Amino acid sequence: MPGLFDPIGMLVAAPGLLLALVLHEYAHARVAHQLGDPTPRAMGRLTLDPLAHLDPVGTLLLVVFGFGWARPVPVNPWHFRNPLAGMALVAAAGPLTNLVLAYLTLVAWYLWQPAGLVGEAVTHIAVINVYLAVFNLIPIPPLDGSRVLRAVLGRGGHWLDALESYGWLLVILLVATGVLGAVLHPAATVVLAGLSQAAGTITGAR
């Protein structure tokens, strides 16, 4: 696959990258709605309209640096039959959507072997979807991984609730010290390699 994080390629890939953010948040909203929570619809988030989901700063950073965020979908877990399990399903829906997008993008790349800027754009879309998924699965509140872990731990997970107010400070600290990158990059590389292998196999390219 072509080289990663070329600035021009990032700009060409911008629509696909923004779609990754929109679908990530829409997946949260859709699953919450299916589980009985009316909050996403009431807040105008049960839509594919990018304006309902995109955060201006997060969008700019995604296009320029390849990493950003959208507006979190408001969810009321008390509408779920099982609040912990429901939140875990809602949380997992976002990263899972990004992994599916990455896989489909890789399948497209193997089928058509795009060159030049188009190839760069397709590469960026696949890679950034993987990074978004892996990052969001980190079990630190308010990231999606913490919701999944909270459900797994059950009553033993109350300590995660206590971290809710300080989660982003912890994430920033891990970024500043290089710890997050030391974990995130290898994990994303493994996931990307696995998806690439699967995409190559199903298309007959490997």
C-alpha distance (Angstrom), angle and dihedral (degrees) to the residues before:
residue distance angle dihedral
M1 . . .
P2 3.81 . .
G3 3.77 124.5 .
L4 3.77 121.3 -71.5
F5 3.79 134.0 -115.0
D6 3.79 100.4 11.7
P7 3.84 104.8 165.0
I8 3.80 94.2 -132.2
G9 3.78 90.6 47.8
M10 3.79 89.3 51.4
L11 3.80 91.2 55.1
V12 3.80 91.8 48.3
A13 3.80 88.9 49.0
A14 3.83 93.3 48.1
P15 3.84 96.5 104.0
G16 3.79 90.8 51.6
L17 3.79 92.1 46.1
L18 3.79 92.2 51.0
L19 3.79 88.7 48.5
A20 3.81 87.8 56.0
L21 3.81 90.8 58.0
V22 3.80 93.9 43.8
L23 3.81 94.5 49.2
H24 3.81 91.2 45.3
E25 3.80 91.5 57.8
Y26 3.80 94.1 37.5
A27 3.81 88.9 55.4
H28 3.81 89.4 55.4
A29 3.81 90.4 49.5
R30 3.80 95.2 45.4
V31 3.80 95.4 49.6
A32 3.81 92.0 45.7
H33 3.80 89.2 50.9
Q34 3.80 92.3 48.2
L35 3.80 89.6 51.5
G36 3.79 91.6 54.8
D37 3.81 106.0 -93.3
P38 3.84 111.4 133.2
T39 3.82 92.7 -170.9
P40 3.84 99.3 94.4
R41 3.81 92.2 51.2
A42 3.81 92.2 44.4
M43 3.81 89.8 51.6
G44 3.80 92.9 49.1
R45 3.81 94.9 -110.9
L46 3.80 99.7 117.9
T47 3.79 90.0 90.1
L48 3.79 141.0 88.2
D49 3.80 90.8 -132.4
P50 3.84 103.7 126.5
L51 3.81 91.9 -147.0
A52 3.80 89.9 64.1
H53 3.80 92.5 57.6
L54 3.80 112.3 25.3
D55 3.79 122.5 98.0
P56 3.84 112.0 -149.3
V57 3.81 96.0 -135.4
G58 3.80 94.7 40.2
T59 3.80 90.8 48.4
L60 3.81 93.3 50.8
L61 3.79 92.2 48.6
L62 3.80 91.7 49.0
V63 3.80 92.8 53.8
V64 3.82 95.1 42.5
F65 3.80 102.2 36.5
G66 3.79 104.0 16.7
F67 3.79 95.2 -114.4
G68 3.78 129.3 84.6
W69 3.77 146.0 119.9
A70 3.79 145.1 -120.9
R71 3.79 131.5 -137.5
P72 3.82 110.9 -72.5
V73 3.79 115.5 -112.6
P74 3.83 111.8 -116.5
V75 3.80 110.5 -123.6
N76 3.80 131.1 -179.6
P77 3.82 106.8 -154.2
W78 3.80 92.3 -167.8
H79 3.79 88.0 77.6
F80 3.81 89.1 64.3
R81 3.79 122.0 90.5
N82 3.81 87.3 -128.9
P83 3.83 108.8 23.9
L84 3.82 96.7 -163.2
A85 3.80 95.9 45.0
G86 3.80 91.0 42.5
M87 3.79 92.6 53.0
A88 3.80 89.9 48.0
L89 3.80 91.1 54.3
V90 3.80 92.2 46.0
A91 3.80 91.1 48.3
A92 3.81 94.7 46.9
A93 3.80 92.0 50.6
G94 3.81 93.4 72.1
P95 3.83 99.6 53.2
L96 3.81 91.1 38.6
T97 3.80 89.2 55.6
N98 3.81 90.4 52.1
L99 3.81 91.1 50.4
V100 3.81 90.9 50.6
L101 3.81 90.0 49.6
A102 3.80 90.6 49.5
Y103 3.80 91.3 50.1
L104 3.81 93.7 48.3
T105 3.80 90.2 47.7
L106 3.80 90.7 52.3
V107 3.80 90.8 48.5
A108 3.81 88.6 53.0
W109 3.80 90.4 48.7
Y110 3.80 93.0 52.8
L111 3.80 92.9 45.2
W112 3.80 97.6 49.8
Q113 3.82 103.5 19.9
P114 3.83 93.2 -148.3
A115 3.78 116.2 -153.9
G116 3.79 134.8 -153.6
L117 3.79 119.9 6.4
V118 3.78 93.2 -10.9
G119 3.79 90.1 55.7
E120 3.80 90.4 48.6
A121 3.79 91.2 49.5
V122 3.81 93.4 50.1
T123 3.80 90.0 48.8
H124 3.80 92.4 51.1
I125 3.80 92.0 49.5
A126 3.81 92.6 51.9
V127 3.80 95.6 44.3
I128 3.79 96.5 45.0
N129 3.80 92.4 47.9
V130 3.80 88.3 55.5
Y131 3.80 92.2 47.9
L132 3.81 91.7 48.1
A133 3.80 90.2 51.3
V134 3.80 95.7 46.8
F135 3.80 93.6 43.8
N136 3.79 92.8 50.2
L137 3.80 91.0 50.0
I138 3.80 91.6 61.8
P139 3.83 104.1 117.3
I140 3.80 96.9 -125.2
P141 3.83 119.2 113.1
P142 2.96 128.9 -79.3
L143 3.82 91.6 21.8
D144 3.79 117.8 100.0
G145 3.78 93.8 -110.5
S146 3.79 90.7 64.5
R147 3.83 90.8 58.3
V148 3.79 91.0 52.5
L149 3.81 92.6 46.6
R150 3.80 90.6 47.0
A151 3.80 90.5 57.8
V152 3.80 92.0 46.8
L153 3.81 92.8 50.7
G154 3.80 94.5 45.6
R155 3.78 111.3 -179.8
G156 3.78 90.0 0.8
G157 3.79 91.8 64.3
H158 3.79 100.3 72.5
W159 3.80 89.9 109.6
L160 3.81 87.8 68.7
D161 3.80 89.3 59.0
A162 3.80 88.9 55.7
L163 3.82 89.8 55.7
E164 3.80 93.3 55.2
S165 3.81 95.2 95.5
Y166 3.81 93.9 46.3
G167 3.78 101.8 36.4
W168 3.79 97.8 104.7
L169 3.80 91.2 47.7
L170 3.79 88.2 54.6
V171 3.80 91.2 49.0
I172 3.82 91.0 50.3
L173 3.80 89.9 49.3
L174 3.80 91.2 51.2
V175 3.80 90.3 49.5
A176 3.81 93.3 47.9
T177 3.80 92.8 49.7
G178 3.79 93.7 46.3
V179 3.79 92.7 -119.6
L180 3.79 93.8 116.4
G181 3.78 93.0 51.5
A182 3.79 91.3 47.4
V183 3.80 88.9 58.1
L184 3.80 101.5 31.4
H185 3.81 99.9 51.0
P186 3.83 97.7 51.3
A187 3.81 91.6 43.6
A188 3.81 92.7 49.3
T189 3.81 90.6 46.4
V190 3.80 91.4 54.4
V191 3.81 92.5 47.2
L192 3.81 92.2 46.4
A193 3.80 91.2 49.3
G194 3.80 90.9 50.6
L195 3.79 93.5 49.1
S196 3.80 91.0 45.0
Q197 3.81 90.8 51.3
A198 3.80 91.1 49.3
A199 3.81 92.5 46.9
G200 3.79 91.8 47.0
T201 3.79 91.7 49.3
I202 3.80 96.3 49.4
T203 3.81 91.8 47.9
G204 3.80 93.3 45.8
A205 3.80 92.2 -117.8
R206 3.84 91.5 119.8
